[in-house]
Amino acid sequence: MEGAIKLAVIGLGGALGAVARHLVNISPVSLIFQSFPLATFLINMTGSFAIGFAAIVFAEKYEISENIRAAVIVGFLGAFTTFSTFEFEVLSLLNGKQGLLALLYVVLSVAVGFVGVAAGVALANRL
């Protein structure tokens, strides 16, 4: 029964993460730079920070149940920050002959995402 509960909370977290991702994708932020996938970039960067922060807070700072950790990290953040969309958008930029923009998108996503994870860990360690 415990495994079924864990799957259910991951599914619930995933559903909420997918809805949150969709809301960001349809928000006005996606209209700011129509040639640059800003919504996905922001989703991936905030998600990178959140997973770094949650990993430390949930595992080292507070006693959080395994089900809550799974719901947030695996479910919500897993659905919210899918890099499959990132990969597809890079390919679309390359297919649209926008190689420089594709390269900028990849470099910024990886570099700023890493900074986000490190910042989340650093902030969580200060709690």
Contacts in CASP RR format, 6 or more apart in sequence:
PFRMAT RR
TARGET T0000
AUTHOR 0000-0000-0000
METHOD contacts of the structure
MODEL  1
MEGAIKLAVIGLGGALGAVARHLVNISPVSLIFQSFPLATFLINMTGSFA
IGFAAIVFAEKYEISENIRAAVIVGFLGAFTTFSTFEFEVLSLLNGKQGL
LALLYVVLSVAVGFVGVAAGVALANRL
5 67 0 8 1.000
6 66 0 8 1.000
6 67 0 8 1.000
6 70 0 8 1.000
9 67 0 8 1.000
9 68 0 8 1.000
9 70 0 8 1.000
9 71 0 8 1.000
10 70 0 8 1.000
10 71 0 8 1.000
10 74 0 8 1.000
10 75 0 8 1.000
11 71 0 8 1.000
11 75 0 8 1.000
12 71 0 8 1.000
12 75 0 8 1.000
13 71 0 8 1.000
13 72 0 8 1.000
13 75 0 8 1.000
13 76 0 8 1.000
13 79 0 8 1.000
14 71 0 8 1.000
14 75 0 8 1.000
14 76 0 8 1.000
14 78 0 8 1.000
14 79 0 8 1.000
14 80 0 8 1.000
15 79 0 8 1.000
16 76 0 8 1.000
16 79 0 8 1.000
17 75 0 8 1.000
17 76 0 8 1.000
17 77 0 8 1.000
17 78 0 8 1.000
17 79 0 8 1.000
17 80 0 8 1.000
18 79 0 8 1.000
18 80 0 8 1.000
20 76 0 8 1.000
20 80 0 8 1.000
21 43 0 8 1.000
21 79 0 8 1.000
21 80 0 8 1.000
21 81 0 8 1.000
21 82 0 8 1.000
24 30 0 8 1.000
24 39 0 8 1.000
24 42 0 8 1.000
24 43 0 8 1.000
25 39 0 8 1.000
25 40 0 8 1.000
25 43 0 8 1.000
27 39 0 8 1.000
29 38 0 8 1.000
29 39 0 8 1.000
29 42 0 8 1.000
30 38 0 8 1.000
30 39 0 8 1.000
32 38 0 8 1.000
35 98 0 8 1.000
35 101 0 8 1.000
36 101 0 8 1.000
36 105 0 8 1.000
37 86 0 8 1.000
37 89 0 8 1.000
37 105 0 8 1.000
40 85 0 8 1.000
40 86 0 8 1.000
40 89 0 8 1.000
41 105 0 8 1.000
41 108 0 8 1.000
41 109 0 8 1.000
43 80 0 8 1.000
43 81 0 8 1.000
44 81 0 8 1.000
44 83 0 8 1.000
44 86 0 8 1.000
44 109 0 8 1.000
44 113 0 8 1.000
45 109 0 8 1.000
45 112 0 8 1.000
45 113 0 8 1.000
45 116 0 8 1.000
47 77 0 8 1.000
47 80 0 8 1.000
47 81 0 8 1.000
48 81 0 8 1.000
48 112 0 8 1.000
48 113 0 8 1.000
48 114 0 8 1.000
48 116 0 8 1.000
48 117 0 8 1.000
49 113 0 8 1.000
49 116 0 8 1.000
49 117 0 8 1.000
49 119 0 8 1.000
49 120 0 8 1.000
50 77 0 8 1.000
50 120 0 8 1.000
51 73 0 8 1.000
51 77 0 8 1.000
51 81 0 8 1.000
51 117 0 8 1.000
52 116 0 8 1.000
52 117 0 8 1.000
52 120 0 8 1.000
52 121 0 8 1.000
52 124 0 8 1.000
53 120 0 8 1.000
53 121 0 8 1.000
53 123 0 8 1.000
53 124 0 8 1.000
54 69 0 8 1.000
54 72 0 8 1.000
54 73 0 8 1.000
54 77 0 8 1.000
54 124 0 8 1.000
55 73 0 8 1.000
55 121 0 8 1.000
55 124 0 8 1.000
56 120 0 8 1.000
56 121 0 8 1.000
56 124 0 8 1.000
56 125 0 8 1.000
57 64 0 8 1.000
57 124 0 8 1.000
57 127 0 8 1.000
58 64 0 8 1.000
58 68 0 8 1.000
58 69 0 8 1.000
58 72 0 8 1.000
58 73 0 8 1.000
59 69 0 8 1.000
60 124 0 8 1.000
60 125 0 8 1.000
61 124 0 8 1.000
61 127 0 8 1.000
86 109 0 8 1.000
89 105 0 8 1.000
90 102 0 8 1.000
90 105 0 8 1.000
90 106 0 8 1.000
93 99 0 8 1.000
93 101 0 8 1.000
93 102 0 8 1.000
93 105 0 8 1.000
94 102 0 8 1.000
END
